[in-house]
Amino acid sequence: MKIFTRLFITLCIVAFTGKTSMAGYDVLVKDMYATTTASNTVPDGFTTLLWYTFENLGDDLQATDTFTTAIIINNDTVFGPFRVYGGAANGVSFDIPTDVSFNGQTVTFPYTFEGDPGTTFDICAYVILPTGLVDDDGSNNYTCHTTITIADNINMDLAVKGLKLITPDYNDLDSFDVYHKTKTPPAIEEMEAMLINNTELDLSGYTLGFLIYIGKDEYNAVHAPSVFAAGDTATLTISNEAVIPAVPKKAGSYKVCVALTTVLDDQSNDTTCLGFKLIDTWVPVGISEENAVPLDVYYANQNLWISNIVEPTTVTIMDVQGRLVSTELLTRSGSIPVNVSSGAYIVRSQNESTGEVKSQKISIQ
């Protein structure tokens, strides 16, 4: 790795700015950013994205003008030197690397802090104009972050909670009747969850990873809250259809979940879910107690007992008007809690492996 000291960079800047020119060029670098605590500490193994701000204080830079930039950490050039094309008018500012491209490619500057407690890191960035362009003030071409130190016992807990539907309304999805797969439940278009920064780090602009899923239909997504200091909460809005799982089309109980994949500490609060049910009130024409395909079903002590299930089976209980009483996915024989009054009810089961459907009426006394 090539070594550049601060003195060497300063000499380079002086050398470039020692020329005379009719043009009044002056570029500035400032605000070297890294994710740290308020006391500029980080835990061992923590990875941050580095960036800094470029501003043109002088004459316009043409699109053909280029400048050289790099990041130096503890006197080692870790990122760069890169050549960046100009095209920046007077007063224009932008962040490096997020707002520029290098050889036509967008890049990031991720850096992992490694070392024993007390290990320090001096992170600096510089910009140099090309030969032929004289910078009138070379003193502002170099910027550094306050020294960062590795420390023990830094709270690193992130949490996500309170998942809710924005579109559609939850009541329009929950208990939707697919009616023998002839009706399609509404697609999820927008959801929200709350992010909680329990860490001691200022995570403003820090990219967080998420997994969004319904069952095995899962998608990865990222979000970088613009303001997310230690102790802050932030709203996570999910509205990109490319990362929202499809709502199933058959009756059953489901959960849509959002899980943090950026795991910093305690994982017990890294997932939030919202449950919903789809029902199917369809009953084959002519069904009655006499001609129904019998199920081994009986009612006792406010439970419906089913003793002949050997494969995953969705059992739906409805009153004779087709109103849902309960629906459960059973993987083996068992019971379903039901709190109903005396009367006739329809019990429908669907074998999730074979698709076989059985329905019958039962009488509860």
C-alpha positions in Angstrom: 0.0 0.0 0.0 1.4 3.4 -1.0 2.2 5.7 1.9 1.3 9.4 1.8 2.0 11.6 4.8 0.1 14.8 5.5 3.4 16.7 4.9 3.7 15.1 1.5 0.2 16.1 0.5 0.7 19.6 1.8 3.8 19.9 -0.3 1.9 18.7 -3.4 -0.8 21.2 -2.8 1.8 24.0 -2.4 3.6 22.8 -5.6 0.3 23.0 -7.6 -0.7 26.3 -6.1 2.7 27.9 -6.6 1.9 28.7 -10.2 0.4 31.9 -11.4 -2.8 32.1 -13.5 -5.4 34.6 -14.5 -8.1 32.1 -13.4 -9.3 32.2 -9.7 -9.6 28.5 -9.0 -10.3 27.4 -5.4 -11.7 24.0 -4.4 -12.5 22.9 -0.8 -12.9 19.6 0.9 -14.7 19.4 4.3 -16.9 17.3 6.6 -15.0 14.0 6.6 -17.7 11.6 7.8 -17.6 8.3 9.6 -20.1 6.6 11.8 -19.1 6.8 15.4 -20.4 7.6 18.9 -20.6 11.2 20.1 -17.2 10.7 21.7 -15.7 9.4 18.4 -15.4 5.8 19.5 -16.3 2.6 17.6 -16.4 -1.1 18.6 -13.8 -3.5 17.2 -15.0 -5.0 13.9 -17.5 -2.2 13.1 -17.8 -1.2 9.4 -18.7 2.3 8.3 -19.0 4.1 5.0 -16.7 7.1 4.6 -17.5 10.2 2.6 -16.6 13.9 2.5 -17.8 17.0 0.8 -16.3 18.8 -2.2 -17.1 22.4 -2.9 -16.0 24.7 -5.7 -15.3 28.2 -4.3 -13.6 29.5 -7.4 -14.0 29.7 -11.2 -16.1 27.1 -13.0 -14.5 23.8 -13.6 -15.2 22.5 -17.1 -16.4 18.9 -17.8 -12.9 18.1 -19.2 -11.2 19.4 -16.0 -10.3 16.6 -13.6 -9.1 16.6 -10.0 -7.4 13.9 -7.9 -8.8 12.8 -4.6 -8.1 10.1 -2.0 -8.7 9.0 1.6 -5.7 8.5 3.9 -6.0 6.5 7.1 -3.1 6.5 9.6 -0.9 7.8 6.7 -1.8 5.0 4.4 -3.8 5.7 1.2 -6.7 3.4 1.6 -9.1 4.7 -1.1 -7.6 6.2 -4.3 -6.0 8.2 -5.6 -9.0 8.6 -8.0 -9.4 11.0 -10.9 -12.8 12.7 -10.9 -14.1 14.8 -13.9 -15.1 18.3 -13.1 -18.0 20.1 -14.6 -18.6 21.9 -11.3 -19.7 25.6 -11.5 -18.8 28.1 -8.8 -20.8 27.3 -5.6 -21.5 23.7 -6.5 -20.9 21.1 -3.8 -21.3 17.4 -3.7 -20.4 14.4 -1.6 -17.6 12.0 -2.5 -18.0 9.2 -3.4 -21.8 9.1 -3.3 -22.4 11.9 -5.9 -19.7 11.1 -8.4 -18.6 8.2 -10.5 -15.1 6.8 -11.0 -14.4 5.6 -14.6 -18.2 5.5 -15.1 -18.8 3.4 -12.0 -20.5 4.3 -8.6 -18.4 3.2 -5.7 -18.5 3.3 -1.9 -15.8 3.6 0.7 -16.5 1.0 3.4 -13.9 0.7 6.2 -13.8 -1.8 9.1 -12.2 -0.7 12.3 -10.1 -3.5 13.7 -7.8 -3.5 16.8 -7.5 -3.6 20.5 -9.3 -1.1 22.7 -7.4 2.2 22.5 -6.3 1.7 18.8 -6.7 5.1 17.1 -7.5 6.0 13.5 -6.8 9.4 11.7 -8.9 9.6 8.6 -8.3 12.4 6.1 -9.2 13.3 2.5 -7.5 15.6 0.0 -8.3 17.1 -3.4 -5.7 18.4 -6.0 -6.5 20.2 -9.2 -4.7 19.0 -12.4 -1.6 20.6 -13.7 -2.3 23.9 -15.4 -5.1 24.9 -13.0 -3.8 26.8 -10.0 -5.7 26.6 -6.7 -5.5 30.1 -5.1 -5.9 28.6 -1.6 -4.3 25.3 -1.0 -4.9 25.3 2.7 -8.5 24.1 2.3 -7.7 21.1 0.1 -7.3 18.8 3.0 -9.8 17.7 5.7 -9.7 15.2 8.6 -12.1 13.6 11.0 -11.5 13.8 14.7 -9.3 10.9 15.8 -11.5 7.7 16.1 -10.7 5.2 18.9 -11.7 1.6 19.4 -13.5 1.1 22.7 -15.2 -1.7 24.7 -18.8 -1.9 26.0 -20.5 0.2 23.3 -24.2 -0.5 23.1 -24.9 -1.8 19.6 -28.6 -2.7 19.7 -30.9 -1.9 16.8 -34.6 -2.7 16.8 -37.6 -2.7 14.4 -41.2 -2.9 15.5 -44.8 -2.0 14.8 -45.2 -3.2 11.2 -48.5 -1.9 9.7 -50.1 -1.8 6.4 -50.7 1.5 4.7 -52.1 0.2 1.4 -54.3 -1.7 1.4 -56.1 -1.1 4.7 -55.5 -4.1 7.0 -59.2 -4.8 7.2 -59.4 -5.1 3.4 -56.8 -7.9 3.5 -57.5 -9.7 6.8 -60.3 -12.4 6.4 -60.4 -11.8 2.6 -62.6 -14.5 1.0 -60.8 -16.1 -1.9 -64.0 -18.1 -2.6 -62.5 -21.2 -4.2 -59.7 -19.2 -5.8 -62.1 -17.1 -7.9 -61.3 -13.9 -6.0 -57.8 -12.4 -5.7 -56.8 -10.7 -2.4 -55.4 -7.2 -2.7 -51.6 -6.8 -3.2 -49.6 -5.1 -0.5 -48.5 -1.8 -1.9 -47.1 0.1 1.1 -46.0 -0.8 4.7 -44.4 1.0 7.5 -42.3 0.0 10.5 -40.5 1.9 13.2 -36.7 1.7 13.5 -35.2 2.3 16.9 -31.5 3.3 17.4 -30.7 1.9 20.8 -26.9 2.0 19.9 -24.5 4.7 21.0 -23.7 5.4 17.4 -25.0 8.2 15.2 -26.3 6.1 12.3 -27.5 9.0 10.2 -27.0 8.0 6.6 -25.9 4.5 7.6 -27.2 1.9 5.2 -29.2 -0.8 7.0 -30.2 -4.1 5.4 -33.6 -5.8 5.6 -35.3 -9.0 4.7 -39.0 -8.7 3.8 -41.0 -11.9 3.5 -44.2 -13.9 3.6 -43.3 -17.5 4.1 -40.6 -18.4 1.7 -41.2 -15.5 -0.6 -38.5 -13.1 0.6 -36.7 -10.1 -0.7 -33.6 -8.0 0.4 -33.8 -4.3 0.7 -31.7 -1.4 2.2 -32.6 1.9 3.8 -30.4 4.7 5.1 -32.2 7.1 7.5 -31.1 10.6 6.9 -31.3 11.5 10.6 -30.8 8.5 13.0 -28.7 9.6 15.9 -28.3 7.5 19.1 -31.7 7.2 20.8 -33.6 8.3 17.7 -36.5 6.5 16.0 -37.1 6.6 12.2 -39.9 5.5 10.0 -39.1 2.7 7.5 -41.5 3.0 4.5 -41.6 0.1 2.2 -43.4 0.9 -1.1 -41.1 -0.5 -3.8 -43.1 -3.4 -5.3 -39.9 -5.1 -6.3 -39.2 -5.9 -2.7 -42.7 -6.6 -1.4 -43.7 -10.3 -1.4 -46.9 -11.4 -3.1 -50.0 -12.1 -1.0 -50.9 -15.8 -1.3 -54.1 -16.7 -3.1 -55.4 -19.6 -1.0 -57.1 -19.7 2.4 -54.7 -19.9 5.4 -53.0 -17.9 8.1 -50.0 -15.9 7.1 -47.5 -13.4 8.4 -45.7 -10.6 6.5 -42.4 -9.8 8.2 -39.6 -7.3 8.1 -36.2 -8.4 9.6 -33.0 -6.4 10.1 -30.1 -8.1 8.4 -27.7 -5.5 9.7 -27.1 -7.3 13.0 -25.2 -5.1 15.5 -26.2 -6.7 18.8 -29.4 -8.2 20.3 -31.3 -10.1 17.6 -34.4 -10.7 19.7 -35.9 -7.4 18.5 -34.7 -7.4 14.9 -38.0 -8.7 13.4 -41.5 -7.4 13.3 -44.5 -9.3 11.8 -48.1 -8.7 11.0 -50.5 -11.6 10.8 -53.5 -11.9 8.5 -55.9 -14.6 7.4 -57.4 -15.5 4.0 -60.7 -17.5 4.1 -62.6 -19.6 1.6 -66.4 -19.8 2.3 -67.1 -21.8 -0.9 -69.0 -25.0 -0.2 -69.7 -27.6 -2.9 -73.3 -27.3 -4.2 -75.7 -29.8 -2.5 -73.5 -30.4 0.5 -75.5 -31.7 3.5 -75.1 -33.8 6.6 -76.2 -36.9 4.7 -74.0 -36.6 1.6 -70.9 -34.9 3.0 -67.5 -36.6 2.8 -67.2 -37.4 6.6 -64.4 -35.9 8.6 -63.4 -37.3 12.0 -64.6 -34.2 13.8 -66.3 -33.7 17.2 -67.0 -30.7 19.5 -66.2 -30.6 23.2 -65.3 -28.0 25.7 -65.3 -25.1 23.2 -62.8 -27.0 21.0 -63.3 -28.7 17.7 -61.3 -31.9 17.7 -60.0 -33.5 14.5 -58.3 -36.8 14.8 -57.5 -38.0 11.2 -55.0 -35.4 9.9 -51.7 -36.9 8.7 -50.6 -34.1 6.3 -50.7 -30.3 6.6 -54.4 -29.3 6.3 -56.2 -26.0 6.5 -59.4 -26.3 8.5 -62.0 -23.5 8.2 -65.1 -23.3 10.3 -68.0 -21.1 9.2 -71.6 -20.5 10.2 -74.3 -21.4 7.7 -74.3 -17.8 6.5 -70.7 -18.2 5.4 -69.3 -16.0 8.2 -65.8 -17.1 9.4 -65.6 -18.6 12.8 -62.0 -19.8 12.7 -59.3 -21.0 10.4 -56.1 -22.9 11.3 -53.4 -24.8 9.6 -53.0 -28.2 11.3 -50.0 -30.4 10.6 -51.4 -33.3 12.7 -54.5 -34.3 14.6 -55.5 -31.7 17.2 -58.0 -29.2 18.2 -59.1 -25.7 17.2 -60.5 -23.3 19.9 -64.0 -22.1 19.0 -66.3 -20.0 21.1 -69.7 -20.3 19.4 -73.4 -20.6 20.3 -75.5 -23.7 19.6 -76.4 -24.2 15.9 -75.2 -25.6 12.6 -71.7 -25.0 11.2 -69.7 -25.9 8.1 -66.3 -27.5 8.5 -64.1 -27.3 5.5 -60.7 -28.9 5.2 -58.1 -28.6 2.5 -55.1 -30.9 2.3 -52.2 -28.6 1.5 -50.2 -31.4 -0.1 -52.9 -32.9 -2.4 -55.4 -30.0 -2.7 -58.2 -32.3 -1.7 -61.2 -30.5 -0.2 -63.7 -31.9 2.2 -66.7 -30.1 3.7 -69.6 -31.0 6.0 -72.1 -29.6 8.3 -71.9 -30.2 12.1 -74.3 -29.5 14.8 -73.1 -27.9 18.0 -75.4 -28.2 21.1 
